[in-house]
Amino acid sequence: MFRTLVRERGEDAPTLADVRRFKAAWEKEASLGVRRGTHTALGTYAAHGRVKDGTRDDMLDALYDAWKIDTDRGLQSLMLASDTATVNELNARARSARSPTGSSPKRGSTSPGP
C-alpha cells in the first residue's frame, strides 16, 4: 500500500523525518540504509549478529520458538512469512500450542471462558 502511494506521489510522498525506536546508533543508520536500498546495511545487521541462516525448517523452528518464548512471558509477538503456505503452517503450530489439549481447535469453535 505505501509503495503504491510513493509510486503515485513521487517526491510528494511522506517519509519519516526521524528514527526513534532503536537503542544503538548503528541500528538507526542500518534501518535507514535498508530503507534506501543500500546493500551494505544488511552487512551491518550481520556484523551485529542480527542475521541468521539455516534450512527452511530450521528458520521456521527458530521463528516459532522465539514467538513461543515471548508469548509464554506474556509479551506480544508477531511471526511474519512471505507466502500463504508458510503462514498457514505457522498458524497451525501456534493454534496447537495454545489449545489446552495440544490439538488445533476446529475453525469457528469457541473455547470456554474463565
N, C-alpha and C positions, 0 to 999 in steps of 0.2 A: 504494500500500500504506500509506504513512504517513498519507496523507489519510484513509483508512478508519479507521485507528487513532485519529486525532484526532477524527473524527466520532463514533465509538463511545464514546470515553472522555471527550470534552469537556474539562473543566478538569483532569482527572486525566492527560491525555496528557503524555508527556515533552516538554520543549523544551530547546534549548541554552541554557545559562546564560551562556556566554562565546563570543566570536568571536575566533579567534586567527590565522586564516590570511591576513590581509591586512596589507600593509606600511603603507599610508596610512590615517590615521584616517577619511577620507571614505569609503573602501571599506567599512569596518566598518559605519558608520552607514547607508550606502546599502543594504548587504546586509540589514540588519535592517529597513529601510524596505520593501524588496521583500517580505520575509517577512511583514510586517504588512499588505501590500497598499496601501502608501502610494504614490500615483501620482507624487508629486514625486521619489521616489527614482530613478525612471527618468530624470528630467531631470538628476539629479546625474551619472549614468553618461554621459549625452550631453554634459554640460558638460566632462567629463574625456576626451572623445574615445573612449569605450568603446562607442558605439552607431554602427553604420554602416548605410547604406541603399543600395539598388540593386535591380535586377531580380532575379528568382529566379535566373537563370543567373549573374549577377554575384556574388550572395551565395554560391552553391554553389561557384563558382570560387575565391572568397576563402577559404571554409572549407577546401576541398580543398588549396589552395596552402599555407595555414598548417599543416595537418596534415602535408603532404609535407615542408615545411621542418623541422618538429620531428622527424619520423621519420628524415629524412636525417641529422640531427645526433645520432641515437641516443637521442632523447628519447621518452618515452611520450606519446602524444597521442590524443585522442578526438574523433570527429565525432559530433554529435547531430543528429537530424532528427525532425520531428513526424509523419511518415507513412511507411508501408512502401515506397511507390514511391520516395521520395527516399532512404531508407536503401539500397534496392537499387541505385539509381543511384550513390551514393557508394561503396558496397562494390565495385561493378564497376570503378570508376575506381581504387580502392585496389588491388584484386587485379591489375589490368592493370599498374599501376606496379611492383608487387612481383615480377611474373613476369619471369624473365630474358629471355624473348623479347618482352616487351611485350604479350603476349596473356594473357587471363584463363585460368587453368587450369580444366580441367573439374572439376565437383563430385565430391568423393570421391577425386580424384587426389592423389598424393603427389609431392613433389619429392625428388630425391636429396639425401642428407645431405652434409656436408662431406667 
